[in-house]
Amino acid sequence: MISPKAYLRSVKNVRRGLETRTRIVDVLSRGQLSVGEISRLAGVSRRRISYHLRNMLVDGVVERKRAGRRFYWKLTGAGQASLEESLA
């Protein structure tokens, strides 16, 4: 099932992208994670995860925090709320 939080305003919402972003949302619901951790838990390549995280960042669905040489990603409540409102 596709998560409503996977729909983005800045890109065309095709099925494959929606499925990948749904996996990302599901994994990030556990907490703040790195791209490698998201990739491993979602079963999707790091390259594809990075692509979708950048698009999700533009739409305000996720935010990133730098810790040393790594970036950690987490869901934002503001982005999720605005997406759910736009789909309602």
PDB file with one MODEL, atoms N, CA, C and O in Angstrom:
MODEL        1
ATOM      1  N   MET A   1       0.840  -1.179   0.000  1.00  0.00           N
ATOM      2  CA  MET A   1       0.000   0.000   0.000  1.00  0.00           C
ATOM      3  C   MET A   1       0.884   1.242   0.000  1.00  0.00           C
ATOM      4  O   MET A   1       1.868   1.313   0.736  1.00  0.00           O
ATOM      5  N   ILE A   2       0.530   2.212  -0.824  1.00  0.00           N
ATOM      6  CA  ILE A   2       1.301   3.447  -0.946  1.00  0.00           C
ATOM      7  C   ILE A   2       0.939   4.390   0.199  1.00  0.00           C
ATOM      8  O   ILE A   2      -0.236   4.634   0.475  1.00  0.00           O
ATOM      9  N   SER A   3       1.963   4.909   0.854  1.00  0.00           N
ATOM     10  CA  SER A   3       1.751   5.864   1.937  1.00  0.00           C
ATOM     11  C   SER A   3       1.394   7.226   1.357  1.00  0.00           C
ATOM     12  O   SER A   3       2.017   7.650   0.384  1.00  0.00           O
ATOM     13  N   PRO A   4       0.407   7.930   1.924  1.00  0.00           N
ATOM     14  CA  PRO A   4       0.090   9.276   1.451  1.00  0.00           C
ATOM     15  C   PRO A   4       1.269  10.223   1.632  1.00  0.00           C
ATOM     16  O   PRO A   4       1.351  11.246   0.953  1.00  0.00           O
ATOM     17  N   LYS A   5       2.176   9.893   2.535  1.00  0.00           N
ATOM     18  CA  LYS A   5       3.351  10.727   2.780  1.00  0.00           C
ATOM     19  C   LYS A   5       4.384  10.589   1.674  1.00  0.00           C
ATOM     20  O   LYS A   5       5.353  11.347   1.637  1.00  0.00           O
ATOM     21  N   ALA A   6       4.192   9.631   0.770  1.00  0.00           N
ATOM     22  CA  ALA A   6       5.151   9.390  -0.308  1.00  0.00           C
ATOM     23  C   ALA A   6       4.908  10.288  -1.516  1.00  0.00           C
ATOM     24  O   ALA A   6       5.770  10.388  -2.388  1.00  0.00           O
ATOM     25  N   TYR A   7       3.748  10.942  -1.582  1.00  0.00           N
ATOM     26  CA  TYR A   7       3.447  11.827  -2.712  1.00  0.00           C
ATOM     27  C   TYR A   7       4.202  13.137  -2.553  1.00  0.00           C
ATOM     28  O   TYR A   7       4.236  13.716  -1.467  1.00  0.00           O
ATOM     29  N   LEU A   8       4.815  13.605  -3.652  1.00  0.00           N
ATOM     30  CA  LEU A   8       5.570  14.851  -3.640  1.00  0.00           C
ATOM     31  C   LEU A   8       4.980  15.832  -4.636  1.00  0.00           C
ATOM     32  O   LEU A   8       4.387  15.436  -5.640  1.00  0.00           O
ATOM     33  N   ARG A   9       5.146  17.106  -4.351  1.00  0.00           N
ATOM     34  CA  ARG A   9       4.674  18.154  -5.261  1.00  0.00           C
ATOM     35  C   ARG A   9       5.700  18.479  -6.328  1.00  0.00           C
ATOM     36  O   ARG A   9       5.335  18.904  -7.423  1.00  0.00           O
ATOM     37  N   SER A  10       6.978  18.288  -6.030  1.00  0.00           N
ATOM     38  CA  SER A  10       8.053  18.746  -6.918  1.00  0.00           C
ATOM     39  C   SER A  10       8.426  17.756  -8.019  1.00  0.00           C
ATOM     40  O   SER A  10       9.186  18.111  -8.920  1.00  0.00           O
ATOM     41  N   VAL A  11       7.920  16.538  -7.972  1.00  0.00           N
ATOM     42  CA  VAL A  11       8.261  15.532  -8.986  1.00  0.00           C
ATOM     43  C   VAL A  11       7.000  14.808  -9.441  1.00  0.00           C
ATOM     44  O   VAL A  11       5.967  14.837  -8.772  1.00  0.00           O
ATOM     45  N   LYS A  12       7.114  14.157 -10.596  1.00  0.00           N
ATOM     46  CA  LYS A  12       6.011  13.337 -11.086  1.00  0.00           C
ATOM     47  C   LYS A  12       5.906  12.098 -10.194  1.00  0.00           C
ATOM     48  O   LYS A  12       6.907  11.433  -9.928  1.00  0.00           O
ATOM     49  N   ASN A  13       4.723  11.799  -9.746  1.00  0.00           N
ATOM     50  CA  ASN A  13       4.511  10.683  -8.820  1.00  0.00           C
ATOM     51  C   ASN A  13       4.164   9.408  -9.579  1.00  0.00           C
ATOM     52  O   ASN A  13       2.992   9.096  -9.789  1.00  0.00           O
ATOM     53  N   VAL A  14       5.200   8.675  -9.990  1.00  0.00           N
ATOM     54  CA  VAL A  14       4.999   7.401 -10.680  1.00  0.00           C
ATOM     55  C   VAL A  14       5.066   6.268  -9.663  1.00  0.00           C
ATOM     56  O   VAL A  14       5.636   6.421  -8.583  1.00  0.00           O
ATOM     57  N   ARG A  15       4.489   5.151 -10.015  1.00  0.00           N
ATOM     58  CA  ARG A  15       4.343   4.034  -9.064  1.00  0.00           C
ATOM     59  C   ARG A  15       5.671   3.592  -8.436  1.00  0.00           C
ATOM     60  O   ARG A  15       5.747   3.400  -7.222  1.00  0.00           O
ATOM     61  N   ARG A  16       6.703   3.432  -9.246  1.00  0.00           N
ATOM     62  CA  ARG A  16       7.982   2.951  -8.701  1.00  0.00           C
ATOM     63  C   ARG A  16       8.541   3.923  -7.663  1.00  0.00           C
ATOM     64  O   ARG A  16       9.038   3.506  -6.617  1.00  0.00           O
ATOM     65  N   GLY A  17       8.454   5.221  -7.959  1.00  0.00           N
ATOM     66  CA  GLY A  17       8.926   6.228  -7.010  1.00  0.00           C
ATOM     67  C   GLY A  17       8.101   6.242  -5.738  1.00  0.00           C
ATOM     68  O   GLY A  17       8.637   6.377  -4.639  1.00  0.00           O
ATOM     69  N   LEU A  18       6.797   6.101  -5.894  1.00  0.00           N
ATOM     70  CA  LEU A  18       5.915   6.074  -4.723  1.00  0.00           C
ATOM     71  C   LEU A  18       6.225   4.878  -3.831  1.00  0.00           C
ATOM     72  O   LEU A  18       6.229   4.991  -2.605  1.00  0.00           O
ATOM     73  N   GLU A  19       6.482   3.743  -4.448  1.00  0.00           N
ATOM     74  CA  GLU A  19       6.816   2.547  -3.666  1.00  0.00           C
ATOM     75  C   GLU A  19       8.125   2.733  -2.905  1.00  0.00           C
ATOM     76  O   GLU A  19       8.231   2.358  -1.738  1.00  0.00           O
ATOM     77  N   THR A  20       9.122   3.316  -3.574  1.00  0.00           N
ATOM     78  CA  THR A  20      10.410   3.557  -2.916  1.00  0.00           C
ATOM     79  C   THR A  20      10.253   4.549  -1.778  1.00  0.00           C
ATOM     80  O   THR A  20      10.772   4.325  -0.684  1.00  0.00           O
ATOM     81  N   ARG A  21       9.538   5.651  -2.023  1.00  0.00           N
ATOM     82  CA  ARG A  21       9.350   6.654  -0.970  1.00  0.00           C
ATOM     83  C   ARG A  21       8.514   6.105   0.183  1.00  0.00           C
ATOM     84  O   ARG A  21       8.717   6.497   1.332  1.00  0.00           O
ATOM     85  N   THR A  22       7.586   5.210  -0.106  1.00  0.00           N
ATOM     86  CA  THR A  22       6.818   4.568   0.963  1.00  0.00           C
ATOM     87  C   THR A  22       7.746   3.739   1.843  1.00  0.00           C
ATOM     88  O   THR A  22       7.623   3.759   3.068  1.00  0.00           O
ATOM     89  N   ARG A  23       8.665   3.017   1.228  1.00  0.00           N
ATOM     90  CA  ARG A  23       9.648   2.245   2.012  1.00  0.00           C
ATOM     91  C   ARG A  23      10.496   3.172   2.874  1.00  0.00           C
ATOM     92  O   ARG A  23      10.766   2.873   4.037  1.00  0.00           O
ATOM     93  N   ILE A  24      10.917   4.307   2.295  1.00  0.00           N
ATOM     94  CA  ILE A  24      11.733   5.273   3.041  1.00  0.00           C
ATOM     95  C   ILE A  24      10.947   5.813   4.232  1.00  0.00           C
ATOM     96  O   ILE A  24      11.473   5.875   5.344  1.00  0.00           O
ATOM     97  N   VAL A  25       9.697   6.202   4.011  1.00  0.00           N
ATOM     98  CA  VAL A  25       8.854   6.722   5.095  1.00  0.00           C
ATOM     99  C   VAL A  25       8.686   5.672   6.187  1.00  0.00           C
ATOM    100  O   VAL A  25       8.779   5.988   7.373  1.00  0.00           O
ATOM    101  N   ASP A  26       8.442   4.434   5.795  1.00  0.00           N
ATOM    102  CA  ASP A  26       8.280   3.354   6.782  1.00  0.00           C
ATOM    103  C   ASP A  26       9.544   3.180   7.625  1.00  0.00           C
ATOM    104  O   ASP A  26       9.469   3.044   8.846  1.00  0.00           O
ATOM    105  N   VAL A  27      10.694   3.185   6.971  1.00  0.00           N
ATOM    106  CA  VAL A  27      11.964   3.000   7.685  1.00  0.00           C
ATOM    107  C   VAL A  27      12.255   4.199   8.587  1.00  0.00           C
ATOM    108  O   VAL A  27      12.675   4.025   9.732  1.00  0.00           O
ATOM    109  N   LEU A  28      12.033   5.421   8.076  1.00  0.00           N
ATOM    110  CA  LEU A  28      12.324   6.616   8.870  1.00  0.00           C
ATOM    111  C   LEU A  28      11.333   6.820  10.014  1.00  0.00           C
ATOM    112  O   LEU A  28      11.590   7.614  10.920  1.00  0.00           O
ATOM    113  N   SER A  29      10.222   6.122   9.980  1.00  0.00           N
ATOM    114  CA  SER A  29       9.280   6.224  11.103  1.00  0.00           C
ATOM    115  C   SER A  29       9.893   5.628  12.372  1.00  0.00           C
ATOM    116  O   SER A  29       9.403   5.872  13.474  1.00  0.00           O
ATOM    117  N   ARG A  30      10.961   4.850  12.216  1.00  0.00           N
ATOM    118  CA  ARG A  30      11.681   4.260  13.361  1.00  0.00           C
ATOM    119  C   ARG A  30      12.619   5.260  14.022  1.00  0.00           C
ATOM    120  O   ARG A  30      13.024   5.073  15.169  1.00  0.00           O
ATOM    121  N   GLY A  31      12.970   6.338  13.285  1.00  0.00           N
ATOM    122  CA  GLY A  31      13.870   7.338  13.839  1.00  0.00           C
ATOM    123  C   GLY A  31      14.870   7.829  12.813  1.00  0.00           C
ATOM    124  O   GLY A  31      14.757   7.530  11.624  1.00  0.00           O
ATOM    125  N   GLN A  32      15.831   8.570  13.275  1.00  0.00           N
ATOM    126  CA  GLN A  32      16.860   9.194  12.447  1.00  0.00           C
ATOM    127  C   GLN A  32      17.874   8.158  11.974  1.00  0.00           C
ATOM    128  O   GLN A  32      18.420   7.406  12.782  1.00  0.00           O
ATOM    129  N   LEU A  33      18.129   8.116  10.642  1.00  0.00           N
ATOM    130  CA  LEU A  33      19.025   7.108  10.078  1.00  0.00           C
ATOM    131  C   LEU A  33      19.892   7.693   8.977  1.00  0.00           C
ATOM    132  O   LEU A  33      19.558   8.726   8.397  1.00  0.00           O
ATOM    133  N   SER A  34      21.013   7.028   8.688  1.00  0.00           N
ATOM    134  CA  SER A  34      21.882   7.409   7.572  1.00  0.00           C
ATOM    135  C   SER A  34      21.369   6.767   6.285  1.00  0.00           C
ATOM    136  O   SER A  34      20.524   5.873   6.325  1.00  0.00           O
ATOM    137  N   VAL A  35      21.883   7.226   5.144  1.00  0.00           N
ATOM    138  CA  VAL A  35      21.482   6.659   3.851  1.00  0.00           C
ATOM    139  C   VAL A  35      21.776   5.161   3.810  1.00  0.00           C
ATOM    140  O   VAL A  35      20.955   4.381   3.327  1.00  0.00           O
ATOM    141  N   GLY A  36      22.935   4.760   4.311  1.00  0.00           N
ATOM    142  CA  GLY A  36      23.294   3.341   4.323  1.00  0.00           C
ATOM    143  C   GLY A  36      22.326   2.503   5.142  1.00  0.00           C
ATOM    144  O   GLY A  36      21.942   1.406   4.737  1.00  0.00           O
ATOM    145  N   GLU A  37      21.934   3.029   6.297  1.00  0.00           N
ATOM    146  CA  GLU A  37      20.984   2.312   7.149  1.00  0.00           C
ATOM    147  C   GLU A  37      19.605   2.231   6.488  1.00  0.00           C
ATOM    148  O   GLU A  37      18.946   1.192   6.527  1.00  0.00           O
ATOM    149  N   ILE A  38      19.182   3.342   5.882  1.00  0.00           N
ATOM    150  CA  ILE A  38      17.889   3.356   5.184  1.00  0.00           C
ATOM    151  C   ILE A  38      17.918   2.351   4.042  1.00  0.00           C
ATOM    152  O   ILE A  38      16.972   1.588   3.853  1.00  0.00           O
ATOM    153  N   SER A  39      19.010   2.355   3.280  1.00  0.00           N
ATOM    154  CA  SER A  39      19.164   1.451   2.143  1.00  0.00           C
ATOM    155  C   SER A  39      19.064  -0.008   2.579  1.00  0.00           C
ATOM    156  O   SER A  39      18.350  -0.802   1.967  1.00  0.00           O
ATOM    157  N   ARG A  40      19.777  -0.345   3.630  1.00  0.00           N
ATOM    158  CA  ARG A  40      19.784  -1.726   4.124  1.00  0.00           C
ATOM    159  C   ARG A  40      18.408  -2.154   4.619  1.00  0.00           C
ATOM    160  O   ARG A  40      17.943  -3.247   4.298  1.00  0.00           O
ATOM    161  N   LEU A  41      17.761  -1.300   5.396  1.00  0.00           N
ATOM    162  CA  LEU A  41      16.460  -1.650   5.969  1.00  0.00           C
ATOM    163  C   LEU A  41      15.334  -1.655   4.933  1.00  0.00           C
ATOM    164  O   LEU A  41      14.386  -2.432   5.045  1.00  0.00           O
ATOM    165  N   ALA A  42      15.443  -0.783   3.922  1.00  0.00           N
ATOM    166  CA  ALA A  42      14.395  -0.694   2.895  1.00  0.00           C
ATOM    167  C   ALA A  42      14.626  -1.667   1.751  1.00  0.00           C
ATOM    168  O   ALA A  42      13.711  -1.944   0.976  1.00  0.00           O
ATOM    169  N   GLY A  43      15.852  -2.189   1.639  1.00  0.00           N
ATOM    170  CA  GLY A  43      16.158  -3.107   0.546  1.00  0.00           C
ATOM    171  C   GLY A  43      16.230  -2.417  -0.802  1.00  0.00           C
ATOM    172  O   GLY A  43      15.848  -2.988  -1.823  1.00  0.00           O
ATOM    173  N   VAL A  44      16.727  -1.173  -0.800  1.00  0.00           N
ATOM    174  CA  VAL A  44      16.827  -0.357  -2.011  1.00  0.00           C
ATOM    175  C   VAL A  44      18.255   0.184  -2.086  1.00  0.00           C
ATOM    176  O   VAL A  44      18.881   0.425  -1.054  1.00  0.00           O
ATOM    177  N   SER A  45      18.772   0.374  -3.301  1.00  0.00           N
ATOM    178  CA  SER A  45      20.149   0.844  -3.463  1.00  0.00           C
ATOM    179  C   SER A  45      20.347   2.231  -2.845  1.00  0.00           C
ATOM    180  O   SER A  45      19.420   3.039  -2.778  1.00  0.00           O
ATOM    181  N   ARG A  46      21.572   2.480  -2.399  1.00  0.00           N
ATOM    182  CA  ARG A  46      21.908   3.786  -1.822  1.00  0.00           C
ATOM    183  C   ARG A  46      21.661   4.908  -2.817  1.00  0.00           C
ATOM    184  O   ARG A  46      21.195   5.986  -2.447  1.00  0.00           O
ATOM    185  N   ARG A  47      21.972   4.651  -4.071  1.00  0.00           N
ATOM    186  CA  ARG A  47      21.792   5.675  -5.108  1.00  0.00           C
ATOM    187  C   ARG A  47      20.322   6.082  -5.227  1.00  0.00           C
ATOM    188  O   ARG A  47      20.006   7.270  -5.295  1.00  0.00           O
ATOM    189  N   ARG A  48      19.438   5.103  -5.252  1.00  0.00           N
ATOM    190  CA  ARG A  48      18.010   5.407  -5.378  1.00  0.00           C
ATOM    191  C   ARG A  48      17.488   6.077  -4.102  1.00  0.00           C
ATOM    192  O   ARG A  48      16.664   6.989  -4.172  1.00  0.00           O
ATOM    193  N   ILE A  49      17.963   5.628  -2.949  1.00  0.00           N
ATOM    194  CA  ILE A  49      17.565   6.260  -1.683  1.00  0.00           C
ATOM    195  C   ILE A  49      17.987   7.724  -1.677  1.00  0.00           C
ATOM    196  O   ILE A  49      17.192   8.592  -1.317  1.00  0.00           O
ATOM    197  N   SER A  50      19.229   8.011  -2.070  1.00  0.00           N
ATOM    198  CA  SER A  50      19.730   9.387  -2.087  1.00  0.00           C
ATOM    199  C   SER A  50      18.908  10.271  -3.015  1.00  0.00           C
ATOM    200  O   SER A  50      18.593  11.412  -2.676  1.00  0.00           O
ATOM    201  N   TYR A  51      18.559   9.741  -4.187  1.00  0.00           N
ATOM    202  CA  TYR A  51      17.752  10.489  -5.152  1.00  0.00           C
ATOM    203  C   TYR A  51      16.408  10.883  -4.534  1.00  0.00           C
ATOM    204  O   TYR A  51      15.999  12.042  -4.610  1.00  0.00           O
ATOM    205  N   HIS A  52      15.739   9.928  -3.934  1.00  0.00           N
ATOM    206  CA  HIS A  52      14.420  10.208  -3.372  1.00  0.00           C
ATOM    207  C   HIS A  52      14.507  11.082  -2.126  1.00  0.00           C
ATOM    208  O   HIS A  52      13.626  11.913  -1.904  1.00  0.00           O
ATOM    209  N   LEU A  53      15.537  10.919  -1.314  1.00  0.00           N
ATOM    210  CA  LEU A  53      15.692  11.775  -0.139  1.00  0.00           C
ATOM    211  C   LEU A  53      15.880  13.232  -0.546  1.00  0.00           C
ATOM    212  O   LEU A  53      15.341  14.128   0.103  1.00  0.00           O
ATOM    213  N   ARG A  54      16.640  13.479  -1.615  1.00  0.00           N
ATOM    214  CA  ARG A  54      16.813  14.861  -2.096  1.00  0.00           C
ATOM    215  C   ARG A  54      15.468  15.459  -2.501  1.00  0.00           C
ATOM    216  O   ARG A  54      15.173  16.604  -2.160  1.00  0.00           O
ATOM    217  N   ASN A  55      14.655  14.696  -3.220  1.00  0.00           N
ATOM    218  CA  ASN A  55      13.333  15.188  -3.619  1.00  0.00           C
ATOM    219  C   ASN A  55      12.423  15.391  -2.414  1.00  0.00           C
ATOM    220  O   ASN A  55      11.656  16.352  -2.362  1.00  0.00           O
ATOM    221  N   MET A  56      12.509  14.498  -1.465  1.00  0.00           N
ATOM    222  CA  MET A  56      11.695  14.617  -0.258  1.00  0.00           C
ATOM    223  C   MET A  56      12.144  15.807   0.590  1.00  0.00           C
ATOM    224  O   MET A  56      11.326  16.421   1.276  1.00  0.00           O
ATOM    225  N   LEU A  57      13.430  16.134   0.550  1.00  0.00           N
ATOM    226  CA  LEU A  57      13.965  17.294   1.259  1.00  0.00           C
ATOM    227  C   LEU A  57      13.391  18.580   0.674  1.00  0.00           C
ATOM    228  O   LEU A  57      13.002  19.480   1.419  1.00  0.00           O
ATOM    229  N   VAL A  58      13.335  18.672  -0.650  1.00  0.00           N
ATOM    230  CA  VAL A  58      12.784  19.848  -1.334  1.00  0.00           C
ATOM    231  C   VAL A  58      11.331  20.077  -0.922  1.00  0.00           C
ATOM    232  O   VAL A  58      10.914  21.220  -0.733  1.00  0.00           O
ATOM    233  N   ASP A  59      10.566  19.012  -0.782  1.00  0.00           N
ATOM    234  CA  ASP A  59       9.149  19.118  -0.409  1.00  0.00           C
ATOM    235  C   ASP A  59       8.930  19.220   1.098  1.00  0.00           C
ATOM    236  O   ASP A  59       7.789  19.345   1.544  1.00  0.00           O
ATOM    237  N   GLY A  60       9.991  19.169   1.883  1.00  0.00           N
ATOM    238  CA  GLY A  60       9.858  19.322   3.329  1.00  0.00           C
ATOM    239  C   GLY A  60       9.364  18.092   4.063  1.00  0.00           C
ATOM    240  O   GLY A  60       8.911  18.190   5.203  1.00  0.00           O
ATOM    241  N   VAL A  61       9.445  16.933   3.421  1.00  0.00           N
ATOM    242  CA  VAL A  61       8.996  15.688   4.050  1.00  0.00           C
ATOM    243  C   VAL A  61      10.060  15.154   5.000  1.00  0.00           C
ATOM    244  O   VAL A  61       9.739  14.552   6.024  1.00  0.00           O
ATOM    245  N   VAL A  62      11.337  15.375   4.656  1.00  0.00           N
ATOM    246  CA  VAL A  62      12.450  14.940   5.497  1.00  0.00           C
ATOM    247  C   VAL A  62      13.385  16.116   5.743  1.00  0.00           C
ATOM    248  O   VAL A  62      13.345  17.121   5.033  1.00  0.00           O
ATOM    249  N   GLU A  63      14.208  15.974   6.739  1.00  0.00           N
ATOM    250  CA  GLU A  63      15.294  16.930   6.959  1.00  0.00           C
ATOM    251  C   GLU A  63      16.551  16.144   7.260  1.00  0.00           C
ATOM    252  O   GLU A  63      16.490  14.991   7.689  1.00  0.00           O
ATOM    253  N   ARG A  64      17.701  16.779   7.031  1.00  0.00           N
ATOM    254  CA  ARG A  64      18.961  16.085   7.284  1.00  0.00           C
ATOM    255  C   ARG A  64      19.793  16.859   8.291  1.00  0.00           C
ATOM    256  O   ARG A  64      19.709  18.082   8.408  1.00  0.00           O
ATOM    257  N   LYS A  65      20.592  16.099   9.007  1.00  0.00           N
ATOM    258  CA  LYS A  65      21.463  16.656  10.039  1.00  0.00           C
ATOM    259  C   LYS A  65      22.837  16.045   9.830  1.00  0.00           C
ATOM    260  O   LYS A  65      22.969  14.835   9.647  1.00  0.00           O
ATOM    261  N   ARG A  66      23.843  16.880   9.858  1.00  0.00           N
ATOM    262  CA  ARG A  66      25.206  16.393   9.665  1.00  0.00           C
ATOM    263  C   ARG A  66      25.824  16.045  11.017  1.00  0.00           C
ATOM    264  O   ARG A  66      25.712  16.794  11.988  1.00  0.00           O
ATOM    265  N   ALA A  67      26.473  14.893  11.048  1.00  0.00           N
ATOM    266  CA  ALA A  67      27.208  14.461  12.238  1.00  0.00           C
ATOM    267  C   ALA A  67      28.550  13.935  11.748  1.00  0.00           C
ATOM    268  O   ALA A  67      28.650  12.794  11.295  1.00  0.00           O
ATOM    269  N   GLY A  68      29.578  14.769  11.842  1.00  0.00           N
ATOM    270  CA  GLY A  68      30.883  14.388  11.302  1.00  0.00           C
ATOM    271  C   GLY A  68      30.834  14.361   9.790  1.00  0.00           C
ATOM    272  O   GLY A  68      30.498  15.362   9.157  1.00  0.00           O
ATOM    273  N   ARG A  69      31.167  13.221   9.207  1.00  0.00           N
ATOM    274  CA  ARG A  69      31.151  13.085   7.749  1.00  0.00           C
ATOM    275  C   ARG A  69      29.844  12.504   7.224  1.00  0.00           C
ATOM    276  O   ARG A  69      29.667  12.376   6.012  1.00  0.00           O
ATOM    277  N   ARG A  70      28.942  12.157   8.108  1.00  0.00           N
ATOM    278  CA  ARG A  70      27.677  11.528   7.702  1.00  0.00           C
ATOM    279  C   ARG A  70      26.502  12.482   7.843  1.00  0.00           C
ATOM    280  O   ARG A  70      26.510  13.404   8.658  1.00  0.00           O
ATOM    281  N   PHE A  71      25.489  12.226   7.017  1.00  0.00           N
ATOM    282  CA  PHE A  71      24.209  12.912   7.150  1.00  0.00           C
ATOM    283  C   PHE A  71      23.197  11.918   7.699  1.00  0.00           C
ATOM    284  O   PHE A  71      23.173  10.752   7.304  1.00  0.00           O
ATOM    285  N   TYR A  72      22.383  12.385   8.595  1.00  0.00           N
ATOM    286  CA  TYR A  72      21.296  11.576   9.134  1.00  0.00           C
ATOM    287  C   TYR A  72      19.980  12.223   8.732  1.00  0.00           C
ATOM    288  O   TYR A  72      19.837  13.446   8.764  1.00  0.00           O
ATOM    289  N   TRP A  73      19.032  11.393   8.358  1.00  0.00           N
ATOM    290  CA  TRP A  73      17.746  11.842   7.842  1.00  0.00           C
ATOM    291  C   TRP A  73      16.637  11.486   8.814  1.00  0.00           C
ATOM    292  O   TRP A  73      16.689  10.457   9.486  1.00  0.00           O
ATOM    293  N   LYS A  74      15.625  12.358   8.879  1.00  0.00           N
ATOM    294  CA  LYS A  74      14.447  12.064   9.695  1.00  0.00           C
ATOM    295  C   LYS A  74      13.227  12.713   9.060  1.00  0.00           C
ATOM    296  O   LYS A  74      13.344  13.657   8.279  1.00  0.00           O
ATOM    297  N   LEU A  75      12.062  12.196   9.404  1.00  0.00           N
ATOM    298  CA  LEU A  75      10.807  12.753   8.909  1.00  0.00           C
ATOM    299  C   LEU A  75      10.500  14.051   9.639  1.00  0.00           C
ATOM    300  O   LEU A  75      10.839  14.214  10.811  1.00  0.00           O
ATOM    301  N   THR A  76       9.853  14.974   8.929  1.00  0.00           N
ATOM    302  CA  THR A  76       9.410  16.223   9.542  1.00  0.00           C
ATOM    303  C   THR A  76       7.896  16.204   9.653  1.00  0.00           C
ATOM    304  O   THR A  76       7.217  15.781   8.718  1.00  0.00           O
ATOM    305  N   GLY A  77       7.371  16.641  10.746  1.00  0.00           N
ATOM    306  CA  GLY A  77       5.921  16.696  10.917  1.00  0.00           C
ATOM    307  C   GLY A  77       5.265  17.679   9.968  1.00  0.00           C
ATOM    308  O   GLY A  77       4.163  17.427   9.481  1.00  0.00           O
ATOM    309  N   ALA A  78       5.933  18.811   9.695  1.00  0.00           N
ATOM    310  CA  ALA A  78       5.357  19.845   8.826  1.00  0.00           C
ATOM    311  C   ALA A  78       5.150  19.329   7.412  1.00  0.00           C
ATOM    312  O   ALA A  78       4.098  19.554   6.814  1.00  0.00           O
ATOM    313  N   GLY A  79       6.136  18.647   6.880  1.00  0.00           N
ATOM    314  CA  GLY A  79       6.013  18.119   5.523  1.00  0.00           C
ATOM    315  C   GLY A  79       4.919  17.076   5.428  1.00  0.00           C
ATOM    316  O   GLY A  79       4.167  17.054   4.454  1.00  0.00           O
ATOM    317  N   GLN A  80       4.823  16.226   6.408  1.00  0.00           N
ATOM    318  CA  GLN A  80       3.802  15.177   6.414  1.00  0.00           C
ATOM    319  C   GLN A  80       2.408  15.780   6.494  1.00  0.00           C
ATOM    320  O   GLN A  80       1.499  15.347   5.787  1.00  0.00           O
ATOM    321  N   ALA A  81       2.240  16.777   7.352  1.00  0.00           N
ATOM    322  CA  ALA A  81       0.923  17.391   7.512  1.00  0.00           C
ATOM    323  C   ALA A  81       0.484  18.074   6.226  1.00  0.00           C
ATOM    324  O   ALA A  81      -0.673  17.947   5.825  1.00  0.00           O
ATOM    325  N   SER A  82       1.392  18.801   5.571  1.00  0.00           N
ATOM    326  CA  SER A  82       1.016  19.501   4.345  1.00  0.00           C
ATOM    327  C   SER A  82       0.683  18.525   3.229  1.00  0.00           C
ATOM    328  O   SER A  82      -0.217  18.791   2.433  1.00  0.00           O
ATOM    329  N   LEU A  83       1.384  17.405   3.151  1.00  0.00           N
ATOM    330  CA  LEU A  83       1.078  16.402   2.131  1.00  0.00           C
ATOM    331  C   LEU A  83      -0.274  15.757   2.387  1.00  0.00           C
ATOM    332  O   LEU A  83      -1.050  15.555   1.454  1.00  0.00           O
ATOM    333  N   GLU A  84      -0.560  15.436   3.629  1.00  0.00           N
ATOM    334  CA  GLU A  84      -1.843  14.814   3.949  1.00  0.00           C
ATOM    335  C   GLU A  84      -2.998  15.772   3.667  1.00  0.00           C
ATOM    336  O   GLU A  84      -4.054  15.345   3.201  1.00  0.00           O
ATOM    337  N   GLU A  85      -2.805  17.077   3.949  1.00  0.00           N
ATOM    338  CA  GLU A  85      -3.840  18.067   3.669  1.00  0.00           C
ATOM    339  C   GLU A  85      -4.074  18.204   2.172  1.00  0.00           C
ATOM    340  O   GLU A  85      -5.218  18.325   1.734  1.00  0.00           O
ATOM    341  N   SER A  86      -3.006  18.185   1.383  1.00  0.00           N
ATOM    342  CA  SER A  86      -3.154  18.354  -0.063  1.00  0.00           C
ATOM    343  C   SER A  86      -3.827  17.150  -0.710  1.00  0.00           C
ATOM    344  O   SER A  86      -4.431  17.282  -1.774  1.00  0.00           O
ATOM    345  N   LEU A  87      -3.734  15.979  -0.087  1.00  0.00           N
ATOM    346  CA  LEU A  87      -4.356  14.774  -0.631  1.00  0.00           C
ATOM    347  C   LEU A  87      -5.800  14.605  -0.158  1.00  0.00           C
ATOM    348  O   LEU A  87      -6.561  13.831  -0.738  1.00  0.00           O
ATOM    349  N   ALA A  88      -6.169  15.327   0.889  1.00  0.00           N
ATOM    350  CA  ALA A  88      -7.531  15.188   1.447  1.00  0.00           C
ATOM    351  C   ALA A  88      -8.578  15.859   0.582  1.00  0.00           C
ATOM    352  O   ALA A  88      -9.763  15.830   0.914  1.00  0.00           O
TER     353      ALA A  88
ENDMDL
END
